[in-house]
């Protein structure tokens, strides 16, 4: 438990870390026009995306233009952007700031479209390792993950919502926190895949972030998340 709630203190900002389970497959991909290579999209927003590199044989150069197509469960979006940074395992792409490009990205990532791709990972068969008290786990490749944890008696203990750059968390006895996602990295162990997330925590809870999460929850069907659970989340967010 302590491992999941490490606090990183700073003289200027309050940062916190969470270690959360990672689904090992990604259905959101990017195919480059220049090389025809296909990359996993590990993170995406309305302004850019992060691609996963399986080896260090890439030829990405900072500030170089890049064109290609994003593929997601039968949908395709042609995009153009520029390489802003890269490491051995990731590359950051900023989409062109042209109005038509941004409008296409915003349409592709509409909240209604994201909800269509939510998967109830807590119901996945086939050896997916689920942490002991994780009751519900919803994931939409890239933009959204929702974790709902329970006490030993079955009552809801806490929940976390990661929605683009927004982080919202409620914990029983501690209340609400909002923040911004700073980064994440893989933490591989012999038994489970995890991600180590770093967040900037807001000094005060930001109502606009709570409202965005409430809008998202309203679109989620009771089949994915039971109505009584959604009602509890709504009450805590209010």
N, C-alpha and C positions, 0 to 999 in steps of 0.2 A: 504493500500500500504506500509506504513512504516513497518508493521509487517513482510513483505516479504523481507525486505532489511536491517535487523539489522546487524551491524558490531560488531564483537568481537575483541577487540584490545589486542595484546600481545606484550611484550617487544622483543620477539624473532621471532614470526611468525605472519602472517596476516591471521586470521580466519574469515570466514563469514558464516552467517546462512541464509537458505532459508526455508520458509514454503510452501510446494508444495502439490497438491492434491494426495491422495492415492487411488488406485483402491482396493476395499475390497476383491477381490478374487485372489488366486494364484494357477496356474496350474502346477507349478514346485514343486515337492515333493520328499521327501527322506524316504525310508522304511528301518528301521534298521533290520539287521539279528538277532541281539541279543534279541530284544524285540518284533519284528514285528509291532512296532508302526510306524505310518506315520506322518511325520512332514512337514510343509511348509518350503521351502527354500526361505528365505527372501533376501538373497544376495549370489552371487556366483562369483568366479573368476577362473583363471587357477590354482590357488594354494590352494583354500579352499572355504568354504561356511559357512553361518550362518543359523541355523535352528531356527524356531519359536516354543516356548513351550507354550502350552495352560494352563498348571498348573505347580505347583512346585513339582509334585510327581515323577520327573525324578530321575535317578540314575547315571547321568553323573559325572565322576571323571576326573580331569585334568590329562593329559598325558595317559589316558586310550585309548587303540585301539578301533576302530569302523569300522565296515563293513556294507555295505548295497547297495541299488540301488537307483539311481536318476531316476525319471520318469517325462517326459515332452512331453505332447501332442503325445502319442503313441511311444515315444522313451525311451529306458532304458539304463542306464549306471551303471555298477557295479563299486563301488569305495571302497577304504580302506584309512583310515586316523587315526588321533589321536585328541582327545579332547584337545584344547588349553585353553579354558576358558568357563565359563558359568555363567548366571544370572538366576533370576526367570523366565525370558521370552525368553532368547536367549542362544544358545550354539554355540561356534566357533569351526569349524573343519578344521584342516590342512590336505590336501591330502598327502599321502605318496609320497616321492620325487623319487620313482623308475621311471625309464624312461618309462616303459610300461604304468604305471598309468597316468603319466602326458601327454603322447601322446594321450591316450584315452580321457582324459578331454579336451585337446586342440581340438581334432576332434569334440567332442560333442558340444563344444562352438565356432565352426567356425563362422565367421561373416556371411557367407551365411545362416547357420542354424538359427542364431539369427534373421535375417531379415525375414525368413519364419514364425516366430512366432510373429512378430509385429502385434499389434491390434490397430485399430484406435478408441481409446476410446471416442473421440469427437463425434463419430457416434453411440455410444451404447445407446439403448433404455432401459427403465425399471427403471427409477428413479435414475440413476447415477448423482450425483451433480457435475456439471461442473462450475468452477469459471467464473465470468462475462467476462472477456476479454481473456480467453483461447480459441484460435481459433483452434489449432491442438494439439492433445495429442496422441503420439504413445508409446506403451509399449510392451516390451518383458520380460516376467517374469524373474526377477533377474538381468540380465546383462544390459538392456538398457531402458531408458526413454527419450523421446523428447517432450519438451513443447514449443509451439510457441504462443506468446501473441500478441494482437493487440491494437492499439489506438482506441479511440471512433469513428474515421473516417474510420476504417477498415485497415489502414496501419499497417505493422508489427512493433511492439514496442520493442520486445526482444525475445530471445529464449535461452533455456538451453538444453544441451545434457549431460546426465549421461551415461557413457559407461564404464562398469566395474569400475575401480577406477578413471577414468578420468572425470573431470568436465570442460565443456566449456560453456561460456555464452557471448552473445552479447546483448547490450542494446542501443537503439537509443540515440545518443548524448553522450554516455559514451564509446562505443567501446567494444573491446574484453577483456575477462579474461579467463585464464585457471587455473586449480587447481586440487586438489586430494580430493576425498571423504574420510572424516574421520569417520563419523558415522551418523546414523539417528535414530529417535525414533518416535513412534506414537503420534499424537496429536488428540484426539477425542473430537468432539464437537457435540451438538445435531443435527446439520444440515449437516455436511460434515466431511469426513475422510481426515486427512492430515498427512504428514510426516514432521518432522523438521530435515533438513539436515545440517550438519556442514562440511565445506570445508577448506582446506588449500589453499590459493590463491597464485599462483606463483608470484614472484617479477616481472618477465618479461613473456610475453606470450610465451608459449612453442610450437614451430612449429610442433614438432612431434605429439602433442596432436591434433592440428588442422588437420593434415594429416589423422590421424585415423578416425576422425569424417567425413572428406570428403570422405574417402573410404566407410564408412558406408552409407552416403547419396546417393552415386552412385548406391547402390544396392537396394534402396527403390523405389518401383514402384510409378508411377504417381497416381495410384488409392489410395494409402495411403497418399501421400503428393503431391499436385499439382506441376507441373513442374516449374511454376513461383515462387512458394515458395522455392523449392529446389534451384533454380538459385539464389534467393536472399540470401539464407543461404550460398551457395558456395561463392558468392561475398564477403560477410562479413568475411568469414573464410580465404579468400585470402588476 
